[in-house]
């Protein structure tokens, strides 16, 4: 996935939010404007998942103030449509033990 394209689609409001992402953003006390800004202004593509059985996706790191934020984004194809739509799959704050720091996965135990 291409970060500039993701940022453009977010900037233009051309994306959808999964039910899971909606639940997670509420639990994390985030609004969509914060998530958009974190990716548009500070986004770093950390991981790409081109062969995910659910469809191509990626993990983007952004920041809300000094707070790190991970967002998993993918493509959704609407039934009967040929154009892909960007989908916000989930959003969370990276924490130990899964993450050593915002850019480094923790060790497996």
N, CA, C and O atoms as a GROMACS GRO file, in nm:
protein
  436
    1UNK      N    1   0.086  -0.118   0.000
    1UNK     CA    2   0.000   0.000   0.000
    1UNK      C    3   0.090   0.124   0.000
    1UNK      O    4   0.202   0.121   0.049
    2UNK      N    5   0.038   0.228  -0.055
    2UNK     CA    6   0.115   0.349  -0.077
    2UNK      C    7   0.074   0.457   0.024
    2UNK      O    8  -0.041   0.501   0.023
    3UNK      N    9   0.166   0.499   0.112
    3UNK     CA   10   0.134   0.596   0.216
    3UNK      C   11   0.082   0.729   0.160
    3UNK      O   12  -0.017   0.780   0.212
    4UNK      N   13   0.143   0.787   0.056
    4UNK     CA   14   0.086   0.911   0.002
    4UNK      C   15  -0.058   0.894  -0.047
    4UNK      O   16  -0.140   0.985  -0.031
    5UNK      N   17  -0.090   0.779  -0.105
    5UNK     CA   18  -0.227   0.755  -0.150
    5UNK      C   19  -0.322   0.744  -0.029
    5UNK      O   20  -0.432   0.799  -0.031
    6UNK      N   21  -0.278   0.674   0.074
    6UNK     CA   22  -0.357   0.662   0.198
    6UNK      C   23  -0.383   0.800   0.256
    6UNK      O   24  -0.496   0.832   0.292
    7UNK      N   25  -0.279   0.882   0.264
    7UNK     CA   26  -0.293   1.016   0.319
    7UNK      C   27  -0.389   1.101   0.236
    7UNK      O   28  -0.469   1.177   0.291
    8UNK      N   29  -0.381   1.088   0.104
    8UNK     CA   30  -0.471   1.164   0.016
    8UNK      C   31  -0.616   1.122   0.038
    8UNK      O   32  -0.705   1.207   0.049
    9UNK      N   33  -0.639   0.992   0.044
    9UNK     CA   34  -0.776   0.943   0.064
    9UNK      C   35  -0.832   0.987   0.199
    9UNK      O   36  -0.949   1.023   0.209
   10UNK      N   37  -0.748   0.984   0.302
   10UNK     CA   38  -0.793   1.032   0.433
   10UNK      C   39  -0.824   1.182   0.428
   10UNK      O   40  -0.926   1.226   0.479
   11UNK      N   41  -0.735   1.257   0.367
   11UNK     CA   42  -0.753   1.402   0.355
   11UNK      C   43  -0.884   1.435   0.283
   11UNK      O   44  -0.953   1.531   0.318
   12UNK      N   45  -0.917   1.354   0.183
   12UNK     CA   46  -1.038   1.376   0.103
   12UNK      C   47  -1.162   1.311   0.165
   12UNK      O   48  -1.272   1.321   0.110
   13UNK      N   49  -1.144   1.244   0.280
   13UNK     CA   50  -1.258   1.178   0.345
   13UNK      C   51  -1.309   1.057   0.268
   13UNK      O   52  -1.425   1.018   0.284
   14UNK      N   53  -1.223   0.998   0.186
   14UNK     CA   54  -1.263   0.883   0.104
   14UNK      C   55  -1.220   0.753   0.171
   14UNK      O   56  -1.129   0.684   0.124
   15UNK      N   57  -1.285   0.720   0.281
   15UNK     CA   58  -1.255   0.597   0.354
   15UNK      C   59  -1.376   0.558   0.437
   15UNK      O   60  -1.468   0.638   0.458
   16UNK      N   61  -1.374   0.435   0.483
   16UNK     CA   62  -1.477   0.388   0.573
   16UNK      C   63  -1.411   0.334   0.699
   16UNK      O   64  -1.293   0.301   0.699
   17UNK      N   65  -1.488   0.326   0.806
   17UNK     CA   66  -1.438   0.280   0.935
   17UNK      C   67  -1.510   0.149   0.967
   17UNK      O   68  -1.633   0.144   0.970
   18UNK      N   69  -1.433   0.044   0.992
   18UNK     CA   70  -1.494  -0.084   1.028
   18UNK      C   71  -1.561  -0.074   1.165
   18UNK      O   72  -1.530   0.016   1.244
   19UNK      N   73  -1.650  -0.164   1.192
   19UNK     CA   74  -1.715  -0.167   1.325
   19UNK      C   75  -1.610  -0.187   1.433
   19UNK      O   76  -1.615  -0.124   1.538
   20UNK      N   77  -1.513  -0.275   1.406
   20UNK     CA   78  -1.406  -0.300   1.504
   20UNK      C   79  -1.326  -0.171   1.531
   20UNK      O   80  -1.299  -0.138   1.646
   21UNK      N   81  -1.290  -0.100   1.425
   21UNK     CA   82  -1.214   0.024   1.443
   21UNK      C   83  -1.296   0.128   1.519
   21UNK      O   84  -1.241   0.202   1.601
   22UNK      N   85  -1.424   0.132   1.493
   22UNK     CA   86  -1.512   0.226   1.564
   22UNK      C   87  -1.511   0.194   1.714
   22UNK      O   88  -1.501   0.285   1.797
   23UNK      N   89  -1.521   0.067   1.749
   23UNK     CA   90  -1.518   0.027   1.890
   23UNK      C   91  -1.383   0.060   1.954
   23UNK      O   92  -1.377   0.112   2.065
   24UNK      N   93  -1.275   0.028   1.881
   24UNK     CA   94  -1.141   0.053   1.935
   24UNK      C   95  -1.114   0.202   1.953
   24UNK      O   96  -1.056   0.242   2.054
   25UNK      N   97  -1.155   0.284   1.858
   25UNK     CA   98  -1.128   0.428   1.871
   25UNK      C   99  -1.204   0.487   1.989
   25UNK      O  100  -1.154   0.577   2.056
   26UNK      N  101  -1.324   0.437   2.015
   26UNK     CA  102  -1.400   0.484   2.131
   26UNK      C  103  -1.332   0.440   2.261
   26UNK      O  104  -1.323   0.518   2.356
   27UNK      N  105  -1.284   0.315   2.265
   27UNK     CA  106  -1.211   0.266   2.383
   27UNK      C  107  -1.082   0.344   2.405
   27UNK      O  108  -1.042   0.366   2.520
   28UNK      N  109  -1.019   0.387   2.298
   28UNK     CA  110  -0.894   0.464   2.307
   28UNK      C  111  -0.921   0.613   2.324
   28UNK      O  112  -0.827   0.692   2.335
   29UNK      N  113  -1.048   0.652   2.327
   29UNK     CA  114  -1.089   0.793   2.343
   29UNK      C  115  -1.030   0.880   2.232
   29UNK      O  116  -0.969   0.984   2.258
   30UNK      N  117  -1.049   0.836   2.107
   30UNK     CA  118  -0.999   0.908   1.991
   30UNK      C  119  -1.114   0.946   1.900
   30UNK      O  120  -1.211   0.870   1.887
   31UNK      N  121  -1.104   1.062   1.837
   31UNK     CA  122  -1.203   1.094   1.735
   31UNK      C  123  -1.136   1.079   1.598
   31UNK      O  124  -1.014   1.070   1.588
   32UNK      N  125  -1.216   1.076   1.494
   32UNK     CA  126  -1.164   1.052   1.359
   32UNK      C  127  -1.069   1.162   1.314
   32UNK      O  128  -0.975   1.135   1.239
   33UNK      N  129  -1.092   1.285   1.357
   33UNK     CA  130  -1.002   1.395   1.320
   33UNK      C  131  -0.862   1.369   1.375
   33UNK      O  132  -0.763   1.396   1.306
   34UNK      N  133  -0.852   1.318   1.496
   34UNK     CA  134  -0.720   1.286   1.554
   34UNK      C  135  -0.652   1.173   1.476
   34UNK      O  136  -0.533   1.180   1.448
   35UNK      N  137  -0.728   1.072   1.441
   35UNK     CA  138  -0.672   0.959   1.366
   35UNK      C  139  -0.626   1.005   1.228
   35UNK      O  140  -0.516   0.971   1.185
   36UNK      N  141  -0.709   1.081   1.160
   36UNK     CA  142  -0.671   1.134   1.029
   36UNK      C  143  -0.543   1.215   1.039
   36UNK      O  144  -0.450   1.195   0.960
   37UNK      N  145  -0.536   1.307   1.135
   37UNK     CA  146  -0.418   1.393   1.151
   37UNK      C  147  -0.294   1.312   1.183
   37UNK      O  148  -0.185   1.341   1.133
   38UNK      N  149  -0.308   1.209   1.267
   38UNK     CA  150  -0.194   1.126   1.304
   38UNK      C  151  -0.131   1.062   1.180
   38UNK      O  152  -0.008   1.053   1.170
   39UNK      N  153  -0.214   1.019   1.088
   39UNK     CA  154  -0.164   0.952   0.967
   39UNK      C  155  -0.120   1.054   0.862
   39UNK      O  156  -0.014   1.038   0.801
   40UNK      N  157  -0.200   1.157   0.840
   40UNK     CA  158  -0.169   1.256   0.737
   40UNK      C  159  -0.044   1.336   0.773
   40UNK      O  160   0.042   1.357   0.687
   41UNK      N  161  -0.032   1.379   0.897
   41UNK     CA  162   0.078   1.467   0.937
   41UNK      C  163   0.204   1.392   0.981
   41UNK      O  164   0.315   1.441   0.961
   42UNK      N  165   0.187   1.273   1.041
   42UNK     CA  166   0.302   1.204   1.102
   42UNK      C  167   0.315   1.058   1.059
   42UNK      O  168   0.394   0.984   1.118
   43UNK      N  169   0.238   1.015   0.959
   43UNK     CA  170   0.232   0.874   0.925
   43UNK      C  171   0.364   0.813   0.879
   43UNK      O  172   0.438   0.872   0.801
   44UNK      N  173   0.390   0.693   0.930
   44UNK     CA  174   0.504   0.611   0.889
   44UNK      C  175   0.451   0.472   0.860
   44UNK      O  176   0.387   0.410   0.945
   45UNK      N  177   0.478   0.422   0.741
   45UNK     CA  178   0.438   0.286   0.705
   45UNK      C  179   0.532   0.189   0.774
   45UNK      O  180   0.650   0.183   0.739
   46UNK      N  181   0.482   0.112   0.872
   46UNK     CA  182   0.567   0.020   0.948
   46UNK      C  183   0.571  -0.120   0.887
   46UNK      O  184   0.678  -0.179   0.875
   47UNK      N  185   0.457  -0.171   0.850
   47UNK     CA  186   0.450  -0.308   0.798
   47UNK      C  187   0.346  -0.313   0.687
   47UNK      O  188   0.245  -0.242   0.689
   48UNK      N  189   0.373  -0.399   0.588
   48UNK     CA  190   0.277  -0.422   0.480
   48UNK      C  191   0.240  -0.569   0.482
   48UNK      O  192   0.324  -0.655   0.506
   49UNK      N  193   0.112  -0.596   0.455
   49UNK     CA  194   0.060  -0.733   0.454
   49UNK      C  195  -0.007  -0.758   0.318
   49UNK      O  196  -0.129  -0.765   0.310
   50UNK      N  197   0.074  -0.772   0.212
   50UNK     CA  198   0.016  -0.786   0.078
   50UNK      C  199  -0.058  -0.917   0.058
   50UNK      O  200  -0.146  -0.925  -0.029
   51UNK      N  201  -0.026  -1.020   0.135
   51UNK     CA  202  -0.085  -1.152   0.114
   51UNK      C  203  -0.186  -1.189   0.222
   51UNK      O  204  -0.220  -1.307   0.238
   52UNK      N  205  -0.234  -1.092   0.297
   52UNK     CA  206  -0.335  -1.120   0.399
   52UNK      C  207  -0.457  -1.182   0.330
   52UNK      O  208  -0.506  -1.128   0.232
   53UNK      N  209  -0.506  -1.297   0.382
   53UNK     CA  210  -0.620  -1.363   0.318
   53UNK      C  211  -0.746  -1.275   0.312
   53UNK      O  212  -0.833  -1.297   0.228
   54UNK      N  213  -0.755  -1.176   0.400
   54UNK     CA  214  -0.871  -1.085   0.399
   54UNK      C  215  -0.852  -0.969   0.302
   54UNK      O  216  -0.944  -0.890   0.279
   55UNK      N  217  -0.733  -0.959   0.245
   55UNK     CA  218  -0.703  -0.852   0.150
   55UNK      C  219  -0.581  -0.773   0.194
   55UNK      O  220  -0.546  -0.770   0.311
   56UNK      N  221  -0.518  -0.710   0.098
   56UNK     CA  222  -0.398  -0.630   0.123
   56UNK      C  223  -0.426  -0.527   0.233
   56UNK      O  224  -0.530  -0.462   0.235
   57UNK      N  225  -0.329  -0.513   0.326
   57UNK     CA  226  -0.343  -0.416   0.433
   57UNK      C  227  -0.204  -0.372   0.479
   57UNK      O  228  -0.103  -0.423   0.431
   58UNK      N  229  -0.202  -0.277   0.572
   58UNK     CA  230  -0.074  -0.228   0.623
   58UNK      C  231  -0.093  -0.170   0.763
   58UNK      O  232  -0.205  -0.142   0.806
   59UNK      N  233   0.019  -0.154   0.832
   59UNK     CA  234   0.022  -0.094   0.965
   59UNK      C  235   0.093   0.040   0.954
   59UNK      O  236   0.206   0.048   0.905
   60UNK      N  237   0.026   0.146   1.001
   60UNK     CA  238   0.082   0.280   0.996
   60UNK      C  239   0.096   0.334   1.138
   60UNK      O  240   0.004   0.322   1.219
   61UNK      N  241   0.210   0.392   1.166
   61UNK     CA  242   0.235   0.460   1.293
   61UNK      C  243   0.212   0.609   1.274
   61UNK      O  244   0.257   0.668   1.176
   62UNK      N  245   0.141   0.668   1.366
   62UNK     CA  246   0.122   0.812   1.369
   62UNK      C  247   0.124   0.857   1.514
   62UNK      O  248   0.138   0.775   1.604
   63UNK      N  249   0.110   0.985   1.536
   63UNK     CA  250   0.113   1.039   1.672
   63UNK      C  251  -0.001   1.137   1.692
   63UNK      O  252  -0.028   1.222   1.606
   64UNK      N  253  -0.066   1.124   1.807
   64UNK     CA  254  -0.166   1.221   1.852
   64UNK      C  255  -0.097   1.294   1.966
   64UNK      O  256  -0.091   1.244   2.079
   65UNK      N  257  -0.045   1.414   1.938
   65UNK     CA  258   0.042   1.482   2.033
   65UNK      C  259   0.168   1.397   2.046
   65UNK      O  260   0.235   1.370   1.946
   66UNK      N  261   0.201   1.354   2.167
   66UNK     CA  262   0.317   1.268   2.187
   66UNK      C  263   0.276   1.121   2.198
   66UNK      O  264   0.361   1.033   2.216
   67UNK      N  265   0.149   1.095   2.189
   67UNK     CA  266   0.096   0.958   2.203
   67UNK      C  267   0.106   0.882   2.071
   67UNK      O  268   0.051   0.926   1.970
   68UNK      N  269   0.176   0.766   2.070
   68UNK     CA  270   0.184   0.688   1.948
   68UNK      C  271   0.051   0.620   1.918
   68UNK      O  272  -0.024   0.584   2.009
   69UNK      N  273   0.024   0.603   1.791
   69UNK     CA  274  -0.101   0.542   1.748
   69UNK      C  275  -0.073   0.450   1.630
   69UNK      O  276  -0.012   0.492   1.531
   70UNK      N  277  -0.119   0.326   1.640
   70UNK     CA  278  -0.110   0.232   1.529
   70UNK      C  279  -0.246   0.222   1.463
   70UNK      O  280  -0.349   0.212   1.530
   71UNK      N  281  -0.245   0.224   1.331
   71UNK     CA  282  -0.368   0.208   1.254
   71UNK      C  283  -0.344   0.102   1.148
   71UNK      O  284  -0.246   0.109   1.074
   72UNK      N  285  -0.433   0.006   1.141
   72UNK     CA  286  -0.428  -0.093   1.034
   72UNK      C  287  -0.531  -0.051   0.930
   72UNK      O  288  -0.649  -0.030   0.960
   73UNK      N  289  -0.482  -0.038   0.806
   73UNK     CA  290  -0.566   0.007   0.695
   73UNK      C  291  -0.563  -0.096   0.584
   73UNK      O  292  -0.462  -0.164   0.564
   74UNK      N  293  -0.672  -0.108   0.512
   74UNK     CA  294  -0.679  -0.202   0.401
   74UNK      C  295  -0.773  -0.149   0.296
   74UNK      O  296  -0.821  -0.036   0.303
   75UNK      N  297  -0.798  -0.233   0.197
   75UNK     CA  298  -0.887  -0.196   0.088
   75UNK      C  299  -1.018  -0.272   0.102
   75UNK      O  300  -1.018  -0.391   0.135
   76UNK      N  301  -1.126  -0.204   0.077
   76UNK     CA  302  -1.258  -0.266   0.074
   76UNK      C  303  -1.313  -0.247  -0.065
   76UNK      O  304  -1.308  -0.137  -0.120
   77UNK      N  305  -1.365  -0.352  -0.122
   77UNK     CA  306  -1.433  -0.341  -0.251
   77UNK      C  307  -1.581  -0.355  -0.222
   77UNK      O  308  -1.626  -0.458  -0.171
   78UNK      N  309  -1.654  -0.254  -0.256
   78UNK     CA  310  -1.797  -0.256  -0.231
   78UNK      C  311  -1.865  -0.346  -0.333
   78UNK      O  312  -1.824  -0.351  -0.449
   79UNK      N  313  -1.967  -0.416  -0.290
   79UNK     CA  314  -2.040  -0.506  -0.378
   79UNK      C  315  -2.093  -0.429  -0.500
   79UNK      O  316  -2.159  -0.326  -0.486
   80UNK      N  317  -2.062  -0.480  -0.618
   80UNK     CA  318  -2.108  -0.416  -0.740
   80UNK      C  319  -2.021  -0.299  -0.785
   80UNK      O  320  -2.047  -0.240  -0.890
   81UNK      N  321  -1.919  -0.265  -0.708
   81UNK     CA  322  -1.830  -0.153  -0.742
   81UNK      C  323  -1.695  -0.209  -0.789
   81UNK      O  324  -1.655  -0.317  -0.747
   82UNK      N  325  -1.628  -0.136  -0.874
   82UNK     CA  326  -1.495  -0.176  -0.916
   82UNK      C  327  -1.388  -0.096  -0.844
   82UNK      O  328  -1.273  -0.141  -0.833
   83UNK      N  329  -1.423   0.021  -0.795
   83UNK     CA  330  -1.327   0.107  -0.726
   83UNK      C  331  -1.308   0.060  -0.582
   83UNK      O  332  -1.406   0.029  -0.513
   84UNK      N  333  -1.183   0.055  -0.538
   84UNK     CA  334  -1.154   0.016  -0.400
   84UNK      C  335  -1.174   0.137  -0.308
   84UNK      O  336  -1.152   0.252  -0.347
   85UNK      N  337  -1.215   0.107  -0.187
   85UNK     CA  338  -1.234   0.210  -0.085
   85UNK      C  339  -1.135   0.179   0.028
   85UNK      O  340  -1.120   0.064   0.067
   86UNK      N  341  -1.069   0.282   0.080
   86UNK     CA  342  -0.980   0.265   0.193
   86UNK      C  343  -1.064   0.232   0.316
   86UNK      O  344  -1.167   0.295   0.341
   87UNK      N  345  -1.020   0.134   0.393
   87UNK     CA  346  -1.091   0.095   0.514
   87UNK      C  347  -0.997   0.102   0.634
   87UNK      O  348  -0.888   0.046   0.633
   88UNK      N  349  -1.041   0.172   0.737
   88UNK     CA  350  -0.970   0.174   0.865
   88UNK      C  351  -1.016   0.048   0.938
   88UNK      O  352  -1.132   0.037   0.977
   89UNK      N  353  -0.924  -0.047   0.956
   89UNK     CA  354  -0.958  -0.178   1.011
   89UNK      C  355  -0.953  -0.178   1.163
   89UNK      O  356  -1.045  -0.227   1.229
   90UNK      N  357  -0.847  -0.123   1.218
   90UNK     CA  358  -0.837  -0.110   1.364
   90UNK      C  359  -0.741   0.001   1.399
   90UNK      O  360  -0.662   0.046   1.316
   91UNK      N  361  -0.748   0.045   1.522
   91UNK     CA  362  -0.661   0.151   1.572
   91UNK      C  363  -0.634   0.121   1.720
   91UNK      O  364  -0.724   0.081   1.794
   92UNK      N  365  -0.508   0.140   1.762
   92UNK     CA  366  -0.474   0.112   1.902
   92UNK      C  367  -0.344   0.182   1.939
   92UNK      O  368  -0.266   0.224   1.852
   93UNK      N  369  -0.322   0.194   2.069
   93UNK     CA  370  -0.196   0.246   2.121
   93UNK      C  371  -0.102   0.127   2.141
   93UNK      O  372  -0.136   0.033   2.213
   94UNK      N  373   0.017   0.130   2.078
   94UNK     CA  374   0.110   0.018   2.094
   94UNK      C  375   0.167   0.014   2.236
   94UNK      O  376   0.222   0.113   2.284
   95UNK      N  377   0.154  -0.101   2.301
   95UNK     CA  378   0.202  -0.115   2.439
   95UNK      C  379   0.275  -0.248   2.456
   95UNK      O  380   0.259  -0.340   2.376
   96UNK      N  381   0.354  -0.256   2.563
   96UNK     CA  382   0.421  -0.381   2.599
   96UNK      C  383   0.314  -0.480   2.644
   96UNK      O  384   0.211  -0.437   2.697
   97UNK      N  385   0.333  -0.605   2.626
   97UNK     CA  386   0.454  -0.673   2.577
   97UNK      C  387   0.458  -0.687   2.425
   97UNK      O  388   0.560  -0.729   2.370
   98UNK      N  389   0.348  -0.653   2.355
   98UNK     CA  390   0.348  -0.670   2.209
   98UNK      C  391   0.445  -0.576   2.140
   98UNK      O  392   0.500  -0.610   2.035
   99UNK      N  393   0.466  -0.458   2.198
   99UNK     CA  394   0.553  -0.358   2.136
   99UNK      C  395   0.655  -0.309   2.237
   99UNK      O  396   0.619  -0.267   2.347
  100UNK      N  397   0.784  -0.315   2.200
  100UNK     CA  398   0.893  -0.263   2.284
  100UNK      C  399   0.890  -0.111   2.281
  100UNK      O  400   0.908  -0.046   2.384
  101UNK      N  401   0.866  -0.056   2.163
  101UNK     CA  402   0.846   0.088   2.143
  101UNK      C  403   0.753   0.100   2.023
  101UNK      O  404   0.718  -0.003   1.963
  102UNK      N  405   0.711   0.219   1.985
  102UNK     CA  406   0.612   0.229   1.877
  102UNK      C  407   0.653   0.168   1.744
  102UNK      O  408   0.567   0.142   1.660
  103UNK      N  409   0.780   0.146   1.723
  103UNK     CA  410   0.828   0.094   1.594
  103UNK      C  411   0.880  -0.049   1.602
  103UNK      O  412   0.914  -0.107   1.499
  104UNK      N  413   0.888  -0.107   1.722
  104UNK     CA  414   0.952  -0.237   1.740
  104UNK      C  415   0.860  -0.334   1.812
  104UNK      O  416   0.813  -0.308   1.922
  105UNK      N  417   0.836  -0.448   1.746
  105UNK     CA  418   0.755  -0.553   1.809
  105UNK      C  419   0.832  -0.612   1.926
  105UNK      O  420   0.955  -0.624   1.922
  106UNK      N  421   0.758  -0.648   2.030
  106UNK     CA  422   0.820  -0.713   2.148
  106UNK      C  423   0.859  -0.856   2.115
  106UNK      O  424   0.818  -0.912   2.014
  107UNK      N  425   0.938  -0.912   2.204
  107UNK     CA  426   0.982  -1.051   2.186
  107UNK      C  427   0.868  -1.147   2.211
  107UNK      O  428   0.773  -1.116   2.283
  108UNK      N  429   0.878  -1.263   2.152
  108UNK     CA  430   0.777  -1.367   2.172
  108UNK      C  431   0.816  -1.449   2.294
  108UNK      O  432   0.933  -1.481   2.314
  109UNK      N  433   0.716  -1.482   2.375
  109UNK     CA  434   0.747  -1.566   2.492
  109UNK      C  435   0.686  -1.703   2.479
  109UNK      O  436   0.702  -1.786   2.568
   0.00000   0.00000   0.00000
